[in-house]
Amino acid sequence: MRNSKISYLPLEILLLKKGRNKQYLREVVKISPSTISRISKNEVVSLDVLKRICDHFDVPIQDVVEFVRVDEDGNEIEREA
């Protein structure tokens, strides 16, 4: 069985390209501080939150989140879109 973890690196890149930051997500997209914290830690957030981010920036979900394959020790193997 393959293991993977969530990465919000695409969101970080999107925010940089748009000249925005996570504070912007909190204030304008109305994402709670606890959800911002989960994003910062590459933890699971609700699909509703991801949809709101995608809708706000008018981008597909792969521009916000990706799955990264990891080995049994949790070390990154390769990125998947």
Summary of the structure (lengths in Angstrom):
residues: 81
radius of gyration: 13.0
end to end distance: 18.4
largest distance: 39.9
contacts: 196
relative contact order: 0.24
helix: 47%
strand: 19%
